[in-house]
Amino acid sequence: MGTDTKAHMGGDKPDREEGQGGGPGEEALAAAVARWIRPEIRVLSAYRVPDAADLIKLDAMENPYAWPPELVEEWLEVLRRVSLNRYPDAAARGLRRRLRQVFQIPADKEILLGNGSDELIQLLILAVAAPGRKVLAPEPAFSMYRMITIFCGLEYVGVPLRADFALDREAMLAALDEHQPAVVFLDYPNNPSGRLFSEADVRAVIEAAPGLVVVDEAYHSFAGASFMAALQEYPHLLILRTLSKMGLAGLRLGLLVGDRAWLREIDKIRLPYNVNVLTQESADFALRHREVLEAQAAAIRRDRAVLQDALAALPGVAVYPSRANFILFRVPAGRSGHIFQALREAGVLVKHLHRDEGLLRDCLRVTVGTPDENRAFLEALREALAVHGAQPGAGNDPRNA
Ligand SMILES: Cc1ncc(COP(=O)(O)O)c(C=O)c1O
């Protein structure tokens, strides 16, 4: 796999690298790969993270704003003093202190840092991995819950959300009882729908879960809700956060918060120095200037409402209300591929989520960009719908999903 590829379950086209195909020894090599690489890994296909060069990039829930030039200068001054010849502080003490203060983390709870929250999901699943163990999450949810579960050799249980992407409380409780999962992941808000599950439903799941429950608050800056305070009520609850969506995706920093008894064990699996010195210093600097990031998040929340209304006014488009920095929308039946491609040709990259089965039929997801980017996206979508068939009211009502 190249550096810009990610393993992926089905759906997308396999990534064909140059040089594949039958030379001498190829068969023996294929047999060796088949013998030693686990079958559940071999059935995964890889897809290239799309090249977004020259495109308006609205596919990955990034914050579209740069820092003001004075702030960039100040940051570069900080980096000038960093000793690249030394290993980073393995415990990242200074950064953890800063995060504790900024995210109001209860004094008696511990923080574990990861190279993105992806890594923390992996560490947690590795810590519970044993034959027959299961991980459970709603379906659809952040795709790495499933992927990492499979990488680590556990069984994944996806419990379908309701047609409006609310948690199906009864189905969740029945699945918890039947499968006894070691870990439950709840993305709050949910990716890809943007739906914030009801607090009562989340509490019902936490209270019924036999193992750990992770409430993944990746989109916390845009949600206006959190389970951080509920850590005091539920000793088996962990909160996952990331700095990616608030404007620091390039740094790769995630944090897992919870009782020391859990995190002490998970920390044993963490590779030393997993958070590099440039990330530690840059994140600490950014959080000292968090008013800039907070103002950007406020602009994104404001523009989300504008974009949501504009999408809802387009004939043939159904929009799902979002508490994140992206919006899920549905286009007329069978048209999502054409519309995705037309958007791309018009210079706008969104995420094509359509699957033949399940709730994401005919769905696309757009990240909230700058006002100019949002306007360009809407213009391109309007044209794409005109060409590829807007069918007002036909098969695109979220309640019929
Ligand atoms: C719900 C959720 N959790 C975690 C992540 C991963 O974030 P990170 O950049 O910290 O690995 C994402 C990224 O899309 C996400 O949607």
The ligand as an SDF file (V2000), in Angstrom:
LIG
                    3D

 16 16  0  0  0  0  0  0  0  0999 V2000
  -16.2320    9.9490   14.6600 C   0  0  0  0  0  0  0  0  0  0  0  0
  -14.7840   10.0620   14.3350 C   0  0  0  0  0  0  0  0  0  0  0  0
  -13.8750    9.6800   15.2410 N   0  0  0  0  0  0  0  0  0  0  0  0
  -12.5650    9.7600   14.9970 C   0  0  0  0  0  0  0  0  0  0  0  0
  -12.0900   10.2310   13.7830 C   0  0  0  0  0  0  0  0  0  0  0  0
  -10.6100   10.2150   13.5320 C   0  0  0  0  0  0  0  0  0  0  0  0
  -10.0030   11.4000   13.7950 O   0  0  0  0  0  0  0  0  0  0  0  0
   -8.4280   11.5580   13.8970 P   0  0  0  0  0  0  0  0  0  0  0  0
   -8.0680   12.5420   12.8560 O   0  0  0  0  0  0  0  0  0  0  0  0
   -8.1730   12.0620   15.2850 O   0  0  0  0  0  0  0  0  0  0  0  0
   -7.7880   10.2110   13.7040 O   0  0  0  0  0  0  0  0  0  0  0  0
  -12.9820   10.6370   12.7970 C   0  0  0  0  0  0  0  0  0  0  0  0
  -12.4980   11.1160   11.5040 C   0  0  0  0  0  0  0  0  0  0  0  0
  -13.1910   11.2950   10.5570 O   0  0  0  0  0  0  0  0  0  0  0  0
  -14.3720   10.5470   13.0850 C   0  0  0  0  0  0  0  0  0  0  0  0
  -15.3000   10.8840   12.1780 O   0  0  0  0  0  0  0  0  0  0  0  0
  1  2  1  0
  2  3  1  0
  2 15  2  0
  3  4  2  0
  4  5  1  0
  5  6  1  0
  5 12  2  0
  6  7  1  0
  7  8  1  0
  8  9  2  0
  8 10  1  0
  8 11  1  0
 12 13  1  0
 12 15  1  0
 13 14  2  0
 15 16  1  0
M  END
$$$$
